[in-house]
């Protein structure tokens, strides 16, 4: 019998997408505001610093953001912090598996404290019609089943989304578009079919939005926005009204010799909240903002001044109140249009520094370091005390080796039975730490693979009888190697 071989690159647990527009319900780097060809992004936040022998140490350390992406930018792993105040650390993990250009399934786990992850499956079904259905088979404790249905048209515009139909806690959302694919209405119902609200959009023949009207359950106007434009198609005015037809906010945009001047005001129950004017230079750079009413409706004398270098890059932002500096922001070390460092200082009434935030960025604009400090005077000395720090790990698709899983099925003699059986060998390469393998006992439950890894120069090897693997709930397993976590499909015999 010939050996059966299967090679999987983790950057490619997914195949390269040929028609990305045909894919529904997945997130990309842009959804997480991550720039560049990022492979791995992990941020840990350190807080609650205490002083020991003249140095400061963090008392708490939490994984705030943790993502992995394939080469096309699709998210294949994420971990979210779900810890509630005063309780044990809690995380939610989700791993995504793609088949060519479509999300095939995902597995999720909710972990409290240090217990092992229990994963539940979500399957995505793509019929031949324009309907795409999502099914969640279990939620953590296997006691709840959720069904979500989404329907798209031939241009992949979302037409309808529903969940928990037949129950009051459910919903149904309906979207309608004009011939130019611009949204003209959005209607939301509860799970038993009662309308919860509707929004209607009116546009001119150029596609400019003229009116946005939101209605309540009784069909009465809840909120309305009016948009006005000049002959060149530039927005000149935006007015928002409440259900009584009273003006609650207004923005006026003037163009003087193509130089912008914007006046904005927010009004509630006849009282002005937040009023300011913005001024621009002849290159449309924001130069100054003057505030006459603050967010709380109080009169103020505050303004912000902006300064730029010869290339038009913003280099400073000064906030003044009653002619005194309250905050100073600096954007430094530009590479092209991207600054690599940022500092923000806030000041006390006497002009002394109160707080400092310092950040560093890579050439793509991703934050690679963050530190926040406060200043206090103790023992006659001005001390710089840390409040929060971020440890950020970023890896890119830049040609460096990525985690790789190689699988091979061979006939081997099995002792004590003394006969040959199919054995699956899993070789894991480029792992930065010793990897673990999670197998599925049953729906929602996993455990670490029974065999121990043999370490070689080229990586780590695991071996399993294929008959042993067949007893597991689903033909997938998880490889975890430090910050890299991926979902892998078993090969067929």
Secondary structure as UniProt FT lines:
FT   STRAND          4..9
FT   HELIX           10..12
FT   HELIX           20..22
FT   HELIX           29..32
FT   STRAND          38..52
FT   TURN            53..54
FT   STRAND          55..69
FT   TURN            71..72
FT   STRAND          74..81
FT   TURN            85..86
FT   STRAND          90..99
FT   TURN            100..101
FT   STRAND          102..112
FT   TURN            113..114
FT   STRAND          119..126
FT   STRAND          131..136
FT   TURN            140..142
FT   STRAND          146..152
FT   TURN            154..155
FT   STRAND          158..163
FT   TURN            165..166
FT   TURN            168..169
FT   STRAND          171..177
FT   TURN            179..180
FT   STRAND          183..190
FT   TURN            191..192
FT   STRAND          195..203
FT   TURN            205..206
FT   STRAND          209..215
FT   TURN            217..218
FT   STRAND          221..229
FT   TURN            231..232
FT   STRAND          235..241
FT   TURN            243..244
FT   STRAND          247..256
FT   TURN            257..258
FT   STRAND          259..268
FT   TURN            269..270
FT   STRAND          271..280
FT   TURN            282..283
FT   STRAND          286..293
FT   TURN            295..296
FT   STRAND          299..308
FT   TURN            310..311
FT   STRAND          314..321
FT   TURN            322..323
FT   STRAND          324..335
FT   TURN            336..337
FT   STRAND          338..347
FT   TURN            349..350
FT   STRAND          353..361
FT   TURN            363..364
FT   STRAND          367..378
FT   TURN            379..380
FT   STRAND          381..396
FT   STRAND          404..414
FT   TURN            415..418
FT   STRAND          419..429
FT   STRAND          436..442
FT   TURN            443..444
FT   STRAND          445..448
FT   STRAND          454..456
FT   TURN            457..458
FT   STRAND          459..465
FT   HELIX           466..469
FT   TURN            470..471
FT   STRAND          476..481
FT   TURN            482..483
FT   STRAND          484..489
//
